[in-house]
């Protein structure tokens, strides 16, 4: 029997049901469900291409209070699968707000669900692991919902859906470097950040060839974040393999995993992934601990001796950073702050490009 006042529900693959009130889009949607622990920045979360086709459970209890600001989107179009929150605020208080969260979700056909005990749901996902789910009308029979989950395709190339179709440019005055950014679902904040560091950025589709990259004569190559497993887009790892040693390489998120594959490492799927802020990561060389932002379901495993492990996750010991100094290549699993401070990931990338130009 449907609880009074609830019009939609979330049904997990294990048969668990969570009733709530719908907002945003009204579509029925099947997705892989993960939880995110960010206390701020929900706009960046829901617009991040890394979350393409995912259902996101926000553990912070009130979502929507700041609305949506035009300058804070991480992508022009959101490919999020669905959003589940404890309490949705449809009356934002923010002078930069141009629309509500519900407006944005409706425009992009993304269903939302509020009124759910999201912390209890997050605990279930943490204990049992990420699983598939369907967001559907409250009157849908459980058996029908489970059939929808079983019959939905479980593999697809999400990177292809979020990558650009053709190259585009982000220019800055008095640039110091030219960067070729391979778009696996790149966050706009990374492009803005590189521009702020004095880089002209050419954004390229994920399936760009090594010959096309070299023809641009860039000072360095940025392999971006993105959704899914790097093994679904083997062309990115193959690109890194062909370019290594000839140009400085820097990978983030999915780009980190692709670079690791290019050097012979493996990847493994995590039980419930790392999703949210304040994930502690230690820089092994300095001992400095960073509270990082992470959004991934896979981690680098079986690292060959040729690669130096530079960062490790303090919660589960997974590899968070790699470097191959001879080739001027480095990568990090987390989403780093864009700064050229010495020793930081972006700072090292800038140093490598400067060194390569001086030795050319």
N, C-alpha and C positions, 0 to 999 in steps of 0.2 A: 504494500500500500504506500502511495506517494505521500510523504509528509506535507502538511498544509503550508502553502506559501512558496513551495519549491517547484520550479518548472523545468529544471535540467538536472542531469546527474552525470557523474563520472564513474565508469565501470572499468575496473582493472582486469587484466587477463586472468587473475586468480579468483575472479568472481566477486570481489569486494566492491560495494557500491557506496558512493558519496553523493548525497543530494545537495543542491544549492540553487541559487538564482542566476540566471543567465544575463550576460551583458556583452556588448560588442556584437560580433557576427552571430548568426543563428544557425550556421551550418553544423551538421553532424561531422565529427572529425576523429579519425583514428591516428594515434601518434605514439612514439616512444616517450614515456613519462620520466622526467627527472626533477629533482628539487634544487632550488637555488637559495642560498643563504644571504644574499646581499641585503644589507639594511638600507642602502640608498642606491640610486641609479637604476630604478626599474625601467626607465625609458631606454637606457643603453642596453639593458638585458633584452627587452622585447623586440628591439630593432637590430640586434646583433645577428648578422648572417650565420654565425656559428651555430645558432639555435634553429636553423631552418628545419621545419617539419617536426620540431620537438614540442611536447606539451610541458610547460614549466609550472611547477608548484612553488610559489613564493612563500618562504617561511616567515618573513616579516609580516606582522598582522594587518597593517593598513597600507593599501596600495592605491595610488591615484591622486594623492593629495597635492602633488605639484603639477598635474596635468602633463601636457607634452609641449616642449619648446622646439621650434624649428631648427635651432642650431645644435641640438643635442642628439639627433638621430645618427645611428651608426650605419644605416643604409637608407637609400631613398624609398625602398619598398620592403616591408617586413614579410618574411616567409614563415613566421612562427606558426606552429601547429595549433596551439591553444594555451590559455592562461588560467590558472586556478589560484584564487586568493582567499584569505580569511574574510577580509572586509574591504569592499571597494568604495572609494570616495569619489563621487561624481560631481563634487563642487570644489574644484581645486583652488588654492590660494597661492598664486605665483604670478608676478607681473610679467614674466617672460612666456607665460602659457598662451598658446594659440589654439589649442583644442584639448578636449578631454581624452583620457586613455580609451574610453569606450568609443569615442569618435574614430580614433585611429584604428582600433581593432575592427570596427564595422567597415571602414573604408577598405581594409585589406582582407575582409572576409575571414577574420580570425575569431573563433568563439571564446568567450570568457565565462568563468563560473566563480561566483562568490558565495560566502556562507559556509565554506568547508573548513573543517579543523585541519588546517594545512600542516601543522606541526605533527599531529598524529599520522597524517598521510606521509610526511617526510620520514618519520620513524619507520613506517612500514617499508618504504622504498630502501631505506638504509639497511634494514634487516634482511629483506628478501631480494634486494637488488632492483635496478631499473627494470621496468616492464612495460608492455604495451597497454594502452587504454583507449577508450572511446568516450567522447563527450557527446551526449545524446539527449533527446527529450526525456523528461522524468517518467513518462508513461511507457517508454520502451521496455519490453520484457528482457530480463537478464539473459535468457538464452539467445534472444535476437542480437543483443549487444555483443555477447561473446562470439557469435557467428560472424559479426561484422569485423571483430578484431582478427579472427582466424583467417578470414577471406581477404583482408587487406594485404597488399604487397608489402613485404617486410624489408626489401632492399631496393634502393634507388640511389642514383648519383646526385646527392644534394648539392655538391659543389657545382655541378653543371648548371643547376637552377639559380645559384646566387652569383656566379662569376659573370663578369662583363662579357658582352658579345664581341666587342672590338676595343682596340686600345683607346685610352683617353689620357689627358694630361692635366697635371696640377703644377703650375709654374710659380716661382717665387723670385722676387727681385734680388739681383746680385748673388745668385746661387753659387755655392761652393762645389756641390756634387750633383751628379745625375744618377738617379736610382730607377731601376726597372723593378716594378712591384708586380709579382705574379698573383693574380686575384683568385684566391680559393674561397673568397667570402670576406674580403678585406674590410676592416672597420674604417670608417671615414676618419675617425680620430687619429689613426696611425698615419694616414696620408697628410692630414693637417699638421701632425707633429713633425713628420719628416720635412715638410715645407718650412716649418718654424725653425728647424735646425739648418736651413740653408740648402735644401735639396730640391731640385726639379724632379718630379715623379712622373714616370710613364707607367700607367696601369695597364696590365696585359691580361688576356684571358688565361685561364688555368692550363689550357692545352697548347700554349705557345711553344714553338720549337726553340731549341738552343741556338740555331742559326739566326732566327729572328731576334732573339735577345742580343746576341753578339753584334748584329748589324746596327743596333742602336748605340753601340759603344758606351754603355753605362759605366759608372765608377763602382757600382755594386748592385746586387740583386737581393730583393726582399721577398721571401716566401711567406705568404700571409697566413693568418688564421683561417679556419673554415670548418664546416660541419663534417661529421662522419669519420670514417677510417681512411688513412692515407692509402691503404691497399685498394680502395675503390677508385682512386685516381693515381694509378701507378705512373702516369706520365709526368707527374710533378716530381716524384723521386728520381725518375729517369732524367728529367731536366737538370736536377741538382747534380746527378752523377756526371753528366756531360760537362757541366759548367765548373765543377769543383777544381780548384787550382788555377783557373784562368781569371776569375773575378771574385771579389769578396762576396760571401753569401751570409745571409742572416734570416733565420726561420723563427716564426712565432706560432705556437699552437699546432695546428695541422702542418704548418711549414716546418716546425721543429721535428715532427715525426717523419715527414718526407725526407728531410735532410739526413736524419738518422738511418733511414732505409737505404739512402744513397751510399752510405759508408758501411753497410752490412749489418746494421742492428736489426732488431725485430720490434714488433709492437704487440701489445696485449690489451684485451678489453677489461676494463675495471668493473667491479660489481655494480657500483652506482655512480661512478665518475667523480670528478671534482667540479663542483658548480657553486660559485659564489666568491665573496671577498673574504679577506682575513685568513687565507690559507698560508700557513707558515712555511717558508722556503729558506734554506741556508745556502749562502754562497760559500763553497768549500774553501776557497783560497783565503778569504778575509774573515770567515766566521760570521759575517753580518747576516742577520735574519730579516727577510723581507716578508711583509704581510701582503700577499698577492691576490690578484683577481684571476679566477680560472673558470673555464667552460669547456670541458672535454670528457669523453668517455673512454679514450684509449691512452696508453702510456708506453713510452719507449722501454724495451726490455732487451736483454742479452746484448749489451753494448760491447763491441769489439775493442781490443786493447788500443787500437789506433786512435780512438776517440777519447778525449779527456772529459770526464764528468765534472761539471763546474757547479751545479746546483742540485740539491736533493730536497724532497718533500719531507718535512719533519713529522707528518702524521703517519705516513705509510712507507716512507723510504723510496718512493718512486723517483725516477730520474727527471729532473726539472730543467737541466741545462747541459749543453754539450759544446765542445770546441775542438777544432782541428787547426792549430795555429799555422802549420806549414801552408795550408790552403787558404788561410784567412777566412775560415768558415766558423760560424757559431749559431747557436739556437737556444731558445728557452720555451718551455711548455706553457708557462703563465703569460698573461698579458702585461708586459712591463710598462713602466712610466716612460714616456718619450722625452728623454733628456740626454744631453751629451756629457753629463757628469762622468769623469773618468771611472772606469770599472763597471759601469752599468751596462746592460746589454746594448742599448742604442749607442751609448758612448763608445763601446768596443767596435761596433759596426762603423761609426764615424772614423775611429782611429785606423781601422783596417783600410777604409777607402782612401784616407789621407796617405797612408803608408804606400798603398799600391800606386797612387798617382806620383808620389815622390820617386819611386823606384822604376817607373815606366821608362 
